[in-house]
Amino acid sequence: MSDVEAELPRDKNTDLEEAYADQYWSTYRQHIHTLLAWGYADSRNRVQPKHDEPDITGFNDYLGEDGLQCFLRGRYAHESDEAGMLGYIQCDNISIWVERLQLAIDQSCQDKNEILLLSPQRNVRIVDAFPQEWMSKHDRHTGKSIVIHHILLDYCITVPTGSGAVS
């Protein structure tokens, strides 16, 4: 018996192939999040107040035609059961934006449900670098559901108020 088989549950109803698939996707998800965290940490250190960035934070954009709707209409991740969305924040803080976006998703579900929410959103933590990640599960126009991992990256630039020198 291999080490992997020894670690699997010994329940009669456990399908070995399904157990391997679950372990594979859990590990894959962990690695993707780790790579994303490394890239984010590297890019975050390079953003300076002198950079004149265009406004990339748009509340309606995140949930709109060029955001979440791309997944629901099958433009992105057409064959996937799971995908991720990154949002870049440039003002306020991540907690405020998480609350705003979750509320907008819930509100859309209560109104016309244009985002086809299937179950309540839930907070998840795959890696420590993204403590405010959350997931939402949506139906799609193709009929196949998808789970979306939402991660917001903080690109708010704080400008030092003084040089720190005392005269």
PyMOL CGO cylinders between C-alpha atoms (Angstrom):
from pymol import cmd
from pymol.cgo import CYLINDER

trace = [
    CYLINDER, 0.00, 0.00, 0.00, 1.36, 3.45, -0.91, 0.3, 1, 1, 1, 1, 1, 1,
    CYLINDER, 1.36, 3.45, -0.91, 1.62, 6.34, 1.54, 0.3, 1, 1, 1, 1, 1, 1,
    CYLINDER, 1.62, 6.34, 1.54, -1.15, 8.16, -0.32, 0.3, 1, 1, 1, 1, 1, 1,
    CYLINDER, -1.15, 8.16, -0.32, -3.53, 5.22, 0.04, 0.3, 1, 1, 1, 1, 1, 1,
    CYLINDER, -3.53, 5.22, 0.04, -2.71, 4.97, 3.74, 0.3, 1, 1, 1, 1, 1, 1,
    CYLINDER, -2.71, 4.97, 3.74, -3.80, 8.58, 4.27, 0.3, 1, 1, 1, 1, 1, 1,
    CYLINDER, -3.80, 8.58, 4.27, -7.18, 8.14, 2.56, 0.3, 1, 1, 1, 1, 1, 1,
    CYLINDER, -7.18, 8.14, 2.56, -10.31, 7.49, 4.62, 0.3, 1, 1, 1, 1, 1, 1,
    CYLINDER, -10.31, 7.49, 4.62, -11.19, 3.83, 4.99, 0.3, 1, 1, 1, 1, 1, 1,
    CYLINDER, -11.19, 3.83, 4.99, -14.94, 4.33, 4.54, 0.3, 1, 1, 1, 1, 1, 1,
    CYLINDER, -14.94, 4.33, 4.54, -16.52, 1.73, 2.22, 0.3, 1, 1, 1, 1, 1, 1,
    CYLINDER, -16.52, 1.73, 2.22, -18.37, 4.49, 0.34, 0.3, 1, 1, 1, 1, 1, 1,
    CYLINDER, -18.37, 4.49, 0.34, -15.21, 6.42, -0.50, 0.3, 1, 1, 1, 1, 1, 1,
    CYLINDER, -15.21, 6.42, -0.50, -14.47, 6.31, -4.19, 0.3, 1, 1, 1, 1, 1, 1,
    CYLINDER, -14.47, 6.31, -4.19, -10.68, 6.19, -4.55, 0.3, 1, 1, 1, 1, 1, 1,
    CYLINDER, -10.68, 6.19, -4.55, -10.71, 8.22, -7.76, 0.3, 1, 1, 1, 1, 1, 1,
    CYLINDER, -10.71, 8.22, -7.76, -12.87, 10.91, -6.17, 0.3, 1, 1, 1, 1, 1, 1,
    CYLINDER, -12.87, 10.91, -6.17, -10.59, 11.08, -3.12, 0.3, 1, 1, 1, 1, 1, 1,
    CYLINDER, -10.59, 11.08, -3.12, -7.54, 11.55, -5.36, 0.3, 1, 1, 1, 1, 1, 1,
    CYLINDER, -7.54, 11.55, -5.36, -9.35, 14.23, -7.36, 0.3, 1, 1, 1, 1, 1, 1,
    CYLINDER, -9.35, 14.23, -7.36, -10.34, 16.11, -4.20, 0.3, 1, 1, 1, 1, 1, 1,
    CYLINDER, -10.34, 16.11, -4.20, -6.76, 15.98, -2.92, 0.3, 1, 1, 1, 1, 1, 1,
    CYLINDER, -6.76, 15.98, -2.92, -5.42, 17.09, -6.31, 0.3, 1, 1, 1, 1, 1, 1,
    CYLINDER, -5.42, 17.09, -6.31, -7.74, 20.12, -6.57, 0.3, 1, 1, 1, 1, 1, 1,
    CYLINDER, -7.74, 20.12, -6.57, -7.13, 21.13, -2.97, 0.3, 1, 1, 1, 1, 1, 1,
    CYLINDER, -7.13, 21.13, -2.97, -3.36, 21.06, -3.54, 0.3, 1, 1, 1, 1, 1, 1,
    CYLINDER, -3.36, 21.06, -3.54, -3.72, 22.79, -6.91, 0.3, 1, 1, 1, 1, 1, 1,
    CYLINDER, -3.72, 22.79, -6.91, -5.83, 25.56, -5.34, 0.3, 1, 1, 1, 1, 1, 1,
    CYLINDER, -5.83, 25.56, -5.34, -3.24, 26.00, -2.57, 0.3, 1, 1, 1, 1, 1, 1,
    CYLINDER, -3.24, 26.00, -2.57, -0.41, 26.33, -5.12, 0.3, 1, 1, 1, 1, 1, 1,
    CYLINDER, -0.41, 26.33, -5.12, -2.29, 28.82, -7.29, 0.3, 1, 1, 1, 1, 1, 1,
    CYLINDER, -2.29, 28.82, -7.29, -3.04, 30.99, -4.27, 0.3, 1, 1, 1, 1, 1, 1,
    CYLINDER, -3.04, 30.99, -4.27, 0.59, 30.81, -3.13, 0.3, 1, 1, 1, 1, 1, 1,
    CYLINDER, 0.59, 30.81, -3.13, 1.88, 31.90, -6.54, 0.3, 1, 1, 1, 1, 1, 1,
    CYLINDER, 1.88, 31.90, -6.54, -0.65, 34.73, -6.59, 0.3, 1, 1, 1, 1, 1, 1,
    CYLINDER, -0.65, 34.73, -6.59, 0.44, 35.84, -3.10, 0.3, 1, 1, 1, 1, 1, 1,
    CYLINDER, 0.44, 35.84, -3.10, 4.09, 35.92, -4.19, 0.3, 1, 1, 1, 1, 1, 1,
    CYLINDER, 4.09, 35.92, -4.19, 3.29, 37.97, -7.28, 0.3, 1, 1, 1, 1, 1, 1,
    CYLINDER, 3.29, 37.97, -7.28, 1.12, 40.34, -5.28, 0.3, 1, 1, 1, 1, 1, 1,
    CYLINDER, 1.12, 40.34, -5.28, 3.82, 40.85, -2.63, 0.3, 1, 1, 1, 1, 1, 1,
    CYLINDER, 3.82, 40.85, -2.63, 6.39, 41.57, -5.34, 0.3, 1, 1, 1, 1, 1, 1,
    CYLINDER, 6.39, 41.57, -5.34, 4.14, 44.01, -7.21, 0.3, 1, 1, 1, 1, 1, 1,
    CYLINDER, 4.14, 44.01, -7.21, 2.93, 45.74, -4.05, 0.3, 1, 1, 1, 1, 1, 1,
    CYLINDER, 2.93, 45.74, -4.05, 6.47, 46.75, -3.16, 0.3, 1, 1, 1, 1, 1, 1,
    CYLINDER, 6.47, 46.75, -3.16, 6.94, 48.35, -6.59, 0.3, 1, 1, 1, 1, 1, 1,
    CYLINDER, 6.94, 48.35, -6.59, 3.88, 50.64, -6.54, 0.3, 1, 1, 1, 1, 1, 1,
    CYLINDER, 3.88, 50.64, -6.54, 4.97, 54.17, -5.66, 0.3, 1, 1, 1, 1, 1, 1,
    CYLINDER, 4.97, 54.17, -5.66, 3.08, 57.45, -5.16, 0.3, 1, 1, 1, 1, 1, 1,
    CYLINDER, 3.08, 57.45, -5.16, 4.76, 58.82, -8.31, 0.3, 1, 1, 1, 1, 1, 1,
    CYLINDER, 4.76, 58.82, -8.31, 2.97, 56.25, -10.46, 0.3, 1, 1, 1, 1, 1, 1,
    CYLINDER, 2.97, 56.25, -10.46, 0.01, 57.78, -12.22, 0.3, 1, 1, 1, 1, 1, 1,
    CYLINDER, 0.01, 57.78, -12.22, -2.29, 54.79, -12.52, 0.3, 1, 1, 1, 1, 1, 1,
    CYLINDER, -2.29, 54.79, -12.52, -5.67, 54.95, -14.22, 0.3, 1, 1, 1, 1, 1, 1,
    CYLINDER, -5.67, 54.95, -14.22, -8.72, 54.37, -12.08, 0.3, 1, 1, 1, 1, 1, 1,
    CYLINDER, -8.72, 54.37, -12.08, -9.00, 50.58, -12.02, 0.3, 1, 1, 1, 1, 1, 1,
    CYLINDER, -9.00, 50.58, -12.02, -11.44, 50.24, -9.16, 0.3, 1, 1, 1, 1, 1, 1,
    CYLINDER, -11.44, 50.24, -9.16, -14.97, 50.24, -10.44, 0.3, 1, 1, 1, 1, 1, 1,
    CYLINDER, -14.97, 50.24, -10.44, -17.86, 48.85, -8.38, 0.3, 1, 1, 1, 1, 1, 1,
    CYLINDER, -17.86, 48.85, -8.38, -20.12, 48.32, -11.41, 0.3, 1, 1, 1, 1, 1, 1,
    CYLINDER, -20.12, 48.32, -11.41, -17.19, 46.94, -13.49, 0.3, 1, 1, 1, 1, 1, 1,
    CYLINDER, -17.19, 46.94, -13.49, -16.52, 44.09, -11.01, 0.3, 1, 1, 1, 1, 1, 1,
    CYLINDER, -16.52, 44.09, -11.01, -20.03, 42.68, -11.30, 0.3, 1, 1, 1, 1, 1, 1,
    CYLINDER, -20.03, 42.68, -11.30, -20.71, 43.89, -14.83, 0.3, 1, 1, 1, 1, 1, 1,
    CYLINDER, -20.71, 43.89, -14.83, -20.17, 42.79, -18.42, 0.3, 1, 1, 1, 1, 1, 1,
    CYLINDER, -20.17, 42.79, -18.42, -16.37, 42.88, -18.15, 0.3, 1, 1, 1, 1, 1, 1,
    CYLINDER, -16.37, 42.88, -18.15, -16.30, 41.35, -14.67, 0.3, 1, 1, 1, 1, 1, 1,
    CYLINDER, -16.30, 41.35, -14.67, -18.35, 38.58, -13.14, 0.3, 1, 1, 1, 1, 1, 1,
    CYLINDER, -18.35, 38.58, -13.14, -20.63, 38.39, -16.19, 0.3, 1, 1, 1, 1, 1, 1,
    CYLINDER, -20.63, 38.39, -16.19, -17.68, 37.12, -18.27, 0.3, 1, 1, 1, 1, 1, 1,
    CYLINDER, -17.68, 37.12, -18.27, -17.73, 33.95, -16.17, 0.3, 1, 1, 1, 1, 1, 1,
    CYLINDER, -17.73, 33.95, -16.17, -21.51, 33.61, -16.14, 0.3, 1, 1, 1, 1, 1, 1,
    CYLINDER, -21.51, 33.61, -16.14, -21.82, 33.98, -19.91, 0.3, 1, 1, 1, 1, 1, 1,
    CYLINDER, -21.82, 33.98, -19.91, -19.03, 31.49, -20.57, 0.3, 1, 1, 1, 1, 1, 1,
    CYLINDER, -19.03, 31.49, -20.57, -16.53, 33.99, -21.95, 0.3, 1, 1, 1, 1, 1, 1,
    CYLINDER, -16.53, 33.99, -21.95, -14.04, 33.05, -19.21, 0.3, 1, 1, 1, 1, 1, 1,
    CYLINDER, -14.04, 33.05, -19.21, -13.47, 29.57, -17.73, 0.3, 1, 1, 1, 1, 1, 1,
    CYLINDER, -13.47, 29.57, -17.73, -16.16, 28.06, -19.93, 0.3, 1, 1, 1, 1, 1, 1,
    CYLINDER, -16.16, 28.06, -19.93, -15.30, 24.46, -19.02, 0.3, 1, 1, 1, 1, 1, 1,
    CYLINDER, -15.30, 24.46, -19.02, -14.27, 25.10, -15.42, 0.3, 1, 1, 1, 1, 1, 1,
    CYLINDER, -14.27, 25.10, -15.42, -16.25, 24.43, -12.27, 0.3, 1, 1, 1, 1, 1, 1,
    CYLINDER, -16.25, 24.43, -12.27, -14.15, 26.91, -10.31, 0.3, 1, 1, 1, 1, 1, 1,
    CYLINDER, -14.15, 26.91, -10.31, -12.39, 30.19, -11.11, 0.3, 1, 1, 1, 1, 1, 1,
    CYLINDER, -12.39, 30.19, -11.11, -11.03, 33.27, -9.41, 0.3, 1, 1, 1, 1, 1, 1,
    CYLINDER, -11.03, 33.27, -9.41, -11.57, 37.00, -9.71, 0.3, 1, 1, 1, 1, 1, 1,
    CYLINDER, -11.57, 37.00, -9.71, -9.08, 39.60, -8.62, 0.3, 1, 1, 1, 1, 1, 1,
    CYLINDER, -9.08, 39.60, -8.62, -10.14, 43.08, -7.69, 0.3, 1, 1, 1, 1, 1, 1,
    CYLINDER, -10.14, 43.08, -7.69, -7.69, 45.94, -7.27, 0.3, 1, 1, 1, 1, 1, 1,
    CYLINDER, -7.69, 45.94, -7.27, -8.59, 48.51, -4.67, 0.3, 1, 1, 1, 1, 1, 1,
    CYLINDER, -8.59, 48.51, -4.67, -7.13, 52.00, -4.72, 0.3, 1, 1, 1, 1, 1, 1,
    CYLINDER, -7.13, 52.00, -4.72, -9.13, 53.68, -1.98, 0.3, 1, 1, 1, 1, 1, 1,
    CYLINDER, -9.13, 53.68, -1.98, -10.70, 52.84, 1.37, 0.3, 1, 1, 1, 1, 1, 1,
    CYLINDER, -10.70, 52.84, 1.37, -9.66, 49.39, 2.55, 0.3, 1, 1, 1, 1, 1, 1,
    CYLINDER, -9.66, 49.39, 2.55, -10.29, 45.77, 1.67, 0.3, 1, 1, 1, 1, 1, 1,
    CYLINDER, -10.29, 45.77, 1.67, -12.89, 45.26, 4.43, 0.3, 1, 1, 1, 1, 1, 1,
    CYLINDER, -12.89, 45.26, 4.43, -15.03, 48.09, 3.06, 0.3, 1, 1, 1, 1, 1, 1,
    CYLINDER, -15.03, 48.09, 3.06, -14.84, 46.74, -0.51, 0.3, 1, 1, 1, 1, 1, 1,
    CYLINDER, -14.84, 46.74, -0.51, -15.54, 43.15, 0.56, 0.3, 1, 1, 1, 1, 1, 1,
    CYLINDER, -15.54, 43.15, 0.56, -18.63, 44.33, 2.40, 0.3, 1, 1, 1, 1, 1, 1,
    CYLINDER, -18.63, 44.33, 2.40, -19.78, 46.46, -0.56, 0.3, 1, 1, 1, 1, 1, 1,
    CYLINDER, -19.78, 46.46, -0.56, -19.29, 43.69, -3.12, 0.3, 1, 1, 1, 1, 1, 1,
    CYLINDER, -19.29, 43.69, -3.12, -20.90, 40.99, -1.00, 0.3, 1, 1, 1, 1, 1, 1,
    CYLINDER, -20.90, 40.99, -1.00, -23.86, 43.26, -0.36, 0.3, 1, 1, 1, 1, 1, 1,
    CYLINDER, -23.86, 43.26, -0.36, -24.16, 44.03, -4.09, 0.3, 1, 1, 1, 1, 1, 1,
    CYLINDER, -24.16, 44.03, -4.09, -24.07, 40.31, -4.92, 0.3, 1, 1, 1, 1, 1, 1,
    CYLINDER, -24.07, 40.31, -4.92, -26.73, 39.59, -2.30, 0.3, 1, 1, 1, 1, 1, 1,
    CYLINDER, -26.73, 39.59, -2.30, -28.82, 42.55, -3.49, 0.3, 1, 1, 1, 1, 1, 1,
    CYLINDER, -28.82, 42.55, -3.49, -28.63, 41.37, -7.10, 0.3, 1, 1, 1, 1, 1, 1,
    CYLINDER, -28.63, 41.37, -7.10, -29.80, 37.95, -5.98, 0.3, 1, 1, 1, 1, 1, 1,
    CYLINDER, -29.80, 37.95, -5.98, -32.81, 39.50, -4.22, 0.3, 1, 1, 1, 1, 1, 1,
    CYLINDER, -32.81, 39.50, -4.22, -33.65, 41.73, -7.18, 0.3, 1, 1, 1, 1, 1, 1,
    CYLINDER, -33.65, 41.73, -7.18, -33.38, 40.28, -10.68, 0.3, 1, 1, 1, 1, 1, 1,
    CYLINDER, -33.38, 40.28, -10.68, -30.65, 37.76, -9.79, 0.3, 1, 1, 1, 1, 1, 1,
    CYLINDER, -30.65, 37.76, -9.79, -28.68, 38.73, -12.88, 0.3, 1, 1, 1, 1, 1, 1,
    CYLINDER, -28.68, 38.73, -12.88, -25.62, 37.13, -11.33, 0.3, 1, 1, 1, 1, 1, 1,
    CYLINDER, -25.62, 37.13, -11.33, -27.46, 33.83, -10.81, 0.3, 1, 1, 1, 1, 1, 1,
    CYLINDER, -27.46, 33.83, -10.81, -26.30, 33.26, -7.23, 0.3, 1, 1, 1, 1, 1, 1,
    CYLINDER, -26.30, 33.26, -7.23, -27.07, 29.66, -6.19, 0.3, 1, 1, 1, 1, 1, 1,
    CYLINDER, -27.07, 29.66, -6.19, -26.02, 29.59, -2.54, 0.3, 1, 1, 1, 1, 1, 1,
    CYLINDER, -26.02, 29.59, -2.54, -24.95, 32.05, 0.16, 0.3, 1, 1, 1, 1, 1, 1,
    CYLINDER, -24.95, 32.05, 0.16, -21.49, 33.54, -0.18, 0.3, 1, 1, 1, 1, 1, 1,
    CYLINDER, -21.49, 33.54, -0.18, -18.94, 32.29, 2.30, 0.3, 1, 1, 1, 1, 1, 1,
    CYLINDER, -18.94, 32.29, 2.30, -15.58, 33.42, 3.58, 0.3, 1, 1, 1, 1, 1, 1,
    CYLINDER, -15.58, 33.42, 3.58, -12.62, 31.12, 2.94, 0.3, 1, 1, 1, 1, 1, 1,
    CYLINDER, -12.62, 31.12, 2.94, -8.91, 31.25, 3.67, 0.3, 1, 1, 1, 1, 1, 1,
    CYLINDER, -8.91, 31.25, 3.67, -6.74, 29.24, 1.32, 0.3, 1, 1, 1, 1, 1, 1,
    CYLINDER, -6.74, 29.24, 1.32, -3.51, 31.10, 2.19, 0.3, 1, 1, 1, 1, 1, 1,
    CYLINDER, -3.51, 31.10, 2.19, -2.81, 33.61, 4.95, 0.3, 1, 1, 1, 1, 1, 1,
    CYLINDER, -2.81, 33.61, 4.95, -1.93, 36.36, 2.44, 0.3, 1, 1, 1, 1, 1, 1,
    CYLINDER, -1.93, 36.36, 2.44, -5.64, 36.72, 1.54, 0.3, 1, 1, 1, 1, 1, 1,
    CYLINDER, -5.64, 36.72, 1.54, -7.55, 36.63, 4.84, 0.3, 1, 1, 1, 1, 1, 1,
    CYLINDER, -7.55, 36.63, 4.84, -10.66, 38.27, 3.35, 0.3, 1, 1, 1, 1, 1, 1,
    CYLINDER, -10.66, 38.27, 3.35, -11.18, 35.97, 0.39, 0.3, 1, 1, 1, 1, 1, 1,
    CYLINDER, -11.18, 35.97, 0.39, -14.69, 34.73, -0.19, 0.3, 1, 1, 1, 1, 1, 1,
    CYLINDER, -14.69, 34.73, -0.19, -16.50, 32.38, -2.54, 0.3, 1, 1, 1, 1, 1, 1,
    CYLINDER, -16.50, 32.38, -2.54, -19.79, 32.58, -4.36, 0.3, 1, 1, 1, 1, 1, 1,
    CYLINDER, -19.79, 32.58, -4.36, -21.52, 29.88, -6.42, 0.3, 1, 1, 1, 1, 1, 1,
    CYLINDER, -21.52, 29.88, -6.42, -23.40, 30.87, -9.55, 0.3, 1, 1, 1, 1, 1, 1,
    CYLINDER, -23.40, 30.87, -9.55, -25.43, 29.25, -12.27, 0.3, 1, 1, 1, 1, 1, 1,
    CYLINDER, -25.43, 29.25, -12.27, -24.36, 30.15, -15.79, 0.3, 1, 1, 1, 1, 1, 1,
    CYLINDER, -24.36, 30.15, -15.79, -26.21, 30.82, -18.99, 0.3, 1, 1, 1, 1, 1, 1,
    CYLINDER, -26.21, 30.82, -18.99, -24.67, 27.55, -20.21, 0.3, 1, 1, 1, 1, 1, 1,
    CYLINDER, -24.67, 27.55, -20.21, -26.44, 25.67, -17.40, 0.3, 1, 1, 1, 1, 1, 1,
    CYLINDER, -26.44, 25.67, -17.40, -23.21, 24.59, -15.69, 0.3, 1, 1, 1, 1, 1, 1,
    CYLINDER, -23.21, 24.59, -15.69, -22.56, 26.14, -12.27, 0.3, 1, 1, 1, 1, 1, 1,
    CYLINDER, -22.56, 26.14, -12.27, -19.29, 27.78, -11.23, 0.3, 1, 1, 1, 1, 1, 1,
    CYLINDER, -19.29, 27.78, -11.23, -17.66, 28.67, -7.92, 0.3, 1, 1, 1, 1, 1, 1,
    CYLINDER, -17.66, 28.67, -7.92, -15.87, 32.02, -7.94, 0.3, 1, 1, 1, 1, 1, 1,
    CYLINDER, -15.87, 32.02, -7.94, -13.06, 32.82, -5.51, 0.3, 1, 1, 1, 1, 1, 1,
    CYLINDER, -13.06, 32.82, -5.51, -12.99, 36.59, -4.88, 0.3, 1, 1, 1, 1, 1, 1,
    CYLINDER, -12.99, 36.59, -4.88, -9.68, 38.16, -3.85, 0.3, 1, 1, 1, 1, 1, 1,
    CYLINDER, -9.68, 38.16, -3.85, -9.12, 41.88, -3.48, 0.3, 1, 1, 1, 1, 1, 1,
    CYLINDER, -9.12, 41.88, -3.48, -5.59, 43.25, -3.76, 0.3, 1, 1, 1, 1, 1, 1,
    CYLINDER, -5.59, 43.25, -3.76, -4.74, 46.43, -1.88, 0.3, 1, 1, 1, 1, 1, 1,
    CYLINDER, -4.74, 46.43, -1.88, -3.05, 48.99, -4.10, 0.3, 1, 1, 1, 1, 1, 1,
    CYLINDER, -3.05, 48.99, -4.10, -3.90, 52.01, -1.98, 0.3, 1, 1, 1, 1, 1, 1,
    CYLINDER, -3.90, 52.01, -1.98, -0.84, 54.23, -1.92, 0.3, 1, 1, 1, 1, 1, 1,
    CYLINDER, -0.84, 54.23, -1.92, -0.17, 56.10, 1.26, 0.3, 1, 1, 1, 1, 1, 1,
    CYLINDER, -0.17, 56.10, 1.26, 2.01, 59.13, 0.91, 0.3, 1, 1, 1, 1, 1, 1,
    CYLINDER, 2.01, 59.13, 0.91, 4.24, 59.86, 3.89, 0.3, 1, 1, 1, 1, 1, 1,
    CYLINDER, 4.24, 59.86, 3.89, 3.14, 63.05, 5.65, 0.3, 1, 1, 1, 1, 1, 1,
    CYLINDER, 3.14, 63.05, 5.65, 6.64, 64.21, 6.49, 0.3, 1, 1, 1, 1, 1, 1,
    CYLINDER, 6.64, 64.21, 6.49, 10.26, 63.43, 5.94, 0.3, 1, 1, 1, 1, 1, 1,
    CYLINDER, 10.26, 63.43, 5.94, 10.69, 62.30, 9.51, 0.3, 1, 1, 1, 1, 1, 1,
    CYLINDER, 10.69, 62.30, 9.51, 13.46, 64.84, 10.12, 0.3, 1, 1, 1, 1, 1, 1,
    CYLINDER, 13.46, 64.84, 10.12, 13.16, 67.08, 13.10, 0.3, 1, 1, 1, 1, 1, 1,
    CYLINDER, 13.16, 67.08, 13.10, 14.63, 70.58, 12.81, 0.3, 1, 1, 1, 1, 1, 1,
]
cmd.load_cgo(trace, "trace")
